[in-house]
Amino acid sequence: MVLELMELFKEKDLNTFANLVVKLDGAEFIGLAKILCVPVFKDDAVDIKGKPAPRKAEDIITDCLTAFAGLNRQKRREILKVLKPIAKKG
């Protein structure tokens, strides 16, 4: 029962996180990816100008969700606490 409750709260946090992430602008999203230690650029690919090529947004979002789900409850709450006012202003 306790384990089911913990999973329910984790799922609720994950849904809240996903809803907030889609409201972020580009710079805020990249900042969040950096905080969660999610790479934004491909390691082995370069674009036409010789700069590192960015990863697909879907891949970055998926990795952000995975990283967020792997955090403990306190860290998840801290991130949600910061994201809520940022997402509201946009």
C-alpha positions, 0 to 999 in steps of 0.5 A: 500500500505504501509503495503504491502511494509513493508511485502515485505521488511520483506519477503526479509529480511527473505529470506536473513536471511534463505540463510545466516543461511544455510552457518553458521558452527555449532558454529556460528549457535548455537551462532545465536540461543543464540542471538535470545533466541532460546533454543538449548537443550530440557528441559525435555530430556537427552542423554545417558551420562546424558547431555541435549539432543539437539533439532532437527536442523529443529526445531531450524531453524524454531524457529530462523526464527520465532524469526527473523521475530518478530524483528523490522527492525533495529534489523533485519538489524543489524543481517544481517549486522553481518551475511553477512561477516561471511557467506562469509568467509565460 
